Amino acid sequence: MKPNITCLSCCSPDRSITQIKYNREGDLLFSVAKDTVTNVWYSVNGERLGTYNGHTGAVWCVDCDWDTKNVLTGSADNSCRLWDCQTGKQLALLDTNSAVRTCGFDFSGNIIMFSTDKQMGYQCFLNFFDLRDPQQIDNQPYLSIPCSDHKITSAVWGPLGEYVIAGHENGEFNQFSAKSGEIVKKAKEHTKQINDIQSSVDLTMIISASKDNTAKLFDSASLEHIKTFKTERPVNSAAISPNMDHVVMGGGQEAMEVTTTSTRIGKFEAR
Amino acid sequence: RLTLVEKPQEADGIDSVVVVDNVPQVGPERLEKLKNVIHKIFSKFGKINTEFYPEADGLTKGYIFLEYGGPSQALEAVKNADGYKLDKQHTFRVNLFTDFDKYMNISDEWETPEKQPFKDFGNMRHWIEDTDCRDQYSVIYEAGERTAIYDNDAKEPIVSEERARWTETYVRWSPKGTYLATFHQRGIALWGGEKFKQIQRFSHQGVSLIDFSPCERYVVTFSPLMDTKEDPQAIIIWDILTGHKKRGFHCESSAHWPIFKWSHDGKFFARMTLDTLSIYEAPSMGLLDKKSLKISGIKDFSWSPGDNIIAFWVPEDKDIPARVTLMQMPTRQEIRVRNLFNVVDCKLHWQRNGDYLCVKVDRTPKGTQGVVTNFEIFRMREKQVPVDVVEMKEGIIAFAWEPNGSKFAVLHGESPRINVSFYHVKNNGKIELTKTFDKQQANSIFWSPQGQFLVLAGLRSMNGALAFVDTSDCTLMNIAEHYMASDVEWDPTGRYLVTSVSWWSHKVDNAYWLWTFQGRLLQKNNKDRFCQLLWRPRPPTLLNIEDIKTIKKDLKKYSKIFEQKDRLSQSKASKELVDKRRSMMDDYRSYRETAQQTYLEQKSLRLELRGGVDSDELDSNVEDWEEETIEFFINEEIIPLGDL
């Protein structure tokens, strides 16, 4: 029997989408965009379920906890917000000094992390909040790690909420302990900015997409480099298939860097 | 009577004496004539006060003494008359008498000259001895930071040598492949031998262009930096083996490089300046016959690649038509002159062996406005060099001779209607148009150096379209593309072709691709900021025609051996690849096993973190599942119900 591939096109917002995430069970898809709106859709038929309104700037990142109870978003409006997934109500507003670039729930869904950009004289920070502590939700992170050298461009949690693996704009990785804030492990395999990091479904491996035209597979715990996938263009994002047999990478030339109109030269394709 | 052994008593006057050697030995009947000739030549430098012609057995001895009014005149004589060619057998050697004194007084004690360490560069032809007959090529990449030399293996290139900052701009191979020349601010360097050691260095500040003599004895360097009136420095000719500067020249006009064009055997080199053609001899580096040729209006010239014949053309001058002249060197005899009428421009195209010359003539026929093109084909190997004319109906984009044959290919027309035509110059006096292909995407023709095969390429703006043609029956073997290709280079044997995208013309996708002569793609080699690939030329074959005939006859025997060898190496390579992949898979599997192990061991921790909920598998928690019915919009159909 031929597999049925249905292409669903969801009504896209006016400005470009910056990130999408499935929930763990895969029945919901969250999307955030530069137009400040956060949407949630039914995966099965592409029908929009609802929106989370509140951000006043481009939204850069989104995450959903394992139980699809809470949604976390980070924005250029210098805030990271927590939402109730079902009702759409904003549960917490965490103000920052600069744009929030990456955010995520840990394995338990109780601890959140987000990183802020190096902007307007402020350093890049990696912040940790425990959602069970009402004091922290009032914008007092239990841990705030400064990154003075190269800002964090992407980050994911480790498998048991013990550490966060951060990718930096110079291509290096740092594994930050979520308890002490220390750098537990380091790795430098990429030569240019890390654009995205995603985990395998069991969180044992991560794949990083970089401006240096490669995507690399690592073991999450040891940060040991397992494989490199080479292309001829900067890679914007990469993901590991749930069966863990394949990886998919997407990328191409930055639109503002294109000097010819030929699509062939930009190689806008996913591979 | 003066003899060489006796030292003359008079002290003054000695400095004004010259000794002329290699003078013809004549008897008394011709002595008067000889003295007149000598007088004529040597009185140019000053007044000759005394002359002495020693004799023996009725003939002059062959050397003479001349005394001038003063030492400076003697010096002039030495400077200008030494090396004077009186005739074929007699070239004067002129020395100051006082120099003999110097040489006579050399100490009888023999001092062993200091031993210079022998510079062993190894076998300079080492690369030719590769048992698998791989040719080499140079690659410049990383925008010029790295230069590498590879052995061309059909499977993948094998690095022979790789150096950072080997050259500051680009590289050039010498014509027989012996040397690799690199460019530096201070001059050029030549490298060679098995290990590419530095053979020679030539100091020429700001050098930007070089050219080798075909025999590899000389290299010519050009630098645009200031040269002085007294000491011409723009163009310098160097002796490669000794490293010495042979001669410097000014560079008057910014003409095309190479400004000096060499004859095929390296015996002569010539350049064209306003109304003048100057031909020099090697190794003396002096003007042939001590004077340049005055050719009023000369527009272009070139040497036959097979003989010492120069072809040049002059445009129309009042009522004298334009003409192409073939001149034999060194005799300067005009072998052939061809008059041309209503000429706008001419271009000279020699076939690589010098068998044919094609002159592309652009004319505006009387009474018309447009320009038409003719090809005037000179048959060099036939008596009196007959000329045949091929008239072209369209504008010419490219022309190329089959290197060692009698065919030529022409790209004509105007984009987007470009055609390629193949012609054959036959022995019966006819030039046959064999075939024309229309609708070609090409702006360049590249013949295989062995002939028969060629590639039509649409380089740069034509996006790298490629067409591989077998001209023995004018069939298109393959059509392919290397998007944005900027260069095409055949290997010296004609087995392989490289198309490349140079960083110098295009900033992305820099790579070189290797094809077979039939157009089958073998390799794609991406190189960070790849700039230039040049095949290493091969020296001419040592085999004579008989040997080659014998080998071709026995080719079947050799083919069997080669095929076997290829199959062996193929299977070895496949086996290597399979083994490599298998071991990589095994490594990955064992890594996954360990990771799985750790994952299972951590299950309790996971349960704890999620409040006892098992989320390891999607169906770990079936009790929590809800059934939902979802409607899908499939189709809409409007059915008219008719009148109700």
Chai-1 contact restraints between the chains, C-beta under 6 A:
chainA,res_idxA,chainB,res_idxB,connection_type,confidence,min_distance_angstrom,max_distance_angstrom,comment,restraint_id
A,V44,B,I630,contact,1.0,0.0,6.0,A-B,restraint_1
A,F107,B,L609,contact,1.0,0.0,6.0,A-B,restraint_2
A,S108,B,L609,contact,1.0,0.0,6.0,A-B,restraint_3
A,L160,B,L605,contact,1.0,0.0,6.0,A-B,restraint_4
A,D202,B,Y599,contact,1.0,0.0,6.0,A-B,restraint_5
A,T204,B,A595,contact,1.0,0.0,6.0,A-B,restraint_6
A,T204,B,Y599,contact,1.0,0.0,6.0,A-B,restraint_7
